[in-house]
């Protein structure tokens, strides 16, 4: 979830009662992954912003991520832009 030889910062939020989590890493990638006793299994992801150490905010089906210069809003609905 974080590239080797980089700052290993990432913010993680569990999705309900499941083994899935949404992760925003320092590289600005928003990742959905399964986490369990057998390890980390990335299910998908996309770059949503540039370098950030800020924890994302969640409201309904949206994620808000920010850098020092911008704030982005990403829909978690399938097929949404």
N, C-alpha and C positions, 0 to 999 in steps of 0.2 A: 504493500500500500504506500510505501515511501521508497524512492529510488536509493540505491546504494550510494555511499559517499556523499550523501546530502543530509540536511537537517531532518531527523526522523519525526518531526512534529505532525500530528494528525488529530482531528477532533472526531469523535465517534458517537453516534446516537443509535440506540437499539430501536428496531421496528416492532412495536407491540410485544407480544409474548413469543416471538419467533427467535430463531438463531441468526436472523439477518440484521445487518446494521448499515447505516449510511455513514460514509467517512469522507471528510474533506481534508485532504493532505496539504502540506505547505506549498506544494507545486500548483495548487488551485484545481486539483482533480477531485470531482465528486464521484465516489465509488459506492456501489452496492455490493456487499459481500456476505457470505455465510461464515460464521465463526463457531467452531466447536472443538471437541476433544481431538478430532483428527486434523485440525488446522484451519487455515485461512483459504477460502475459495471465492475468488472474485467472480461476480456475476455480470458486471457491466460497469461502465463509467464513462465520464466525459470531462474534458477540461472546461471549467466554467469561469475561471478568472486567473489572474496572475498570482505571484507569490503572496501568501497570506498566513498569518499566525492567528487570525481572528476566528473564534468559534462561530459556526453558522447559526442562524436563527431559523426556526420552523414555525409556519403558520398554515394550518389546514394542509393543503397538498403542495405547498411551496417551500423552497429553501432560499434564504437570503444569505449571500456571501459577500464579504467586502475585502478590499485591499486598502492601502493608504490613499488610493486615488479614485476608486469606483465601488459601487454597490450593484450587485446583480441579483436578479430574482429568477429562479429556475423552477418550473412546474415538475412535479413528480408523477403527473398523470401520463399514462402510456400514449404516445403519439402527439403529445403537446409540445409546442416549440419552447 
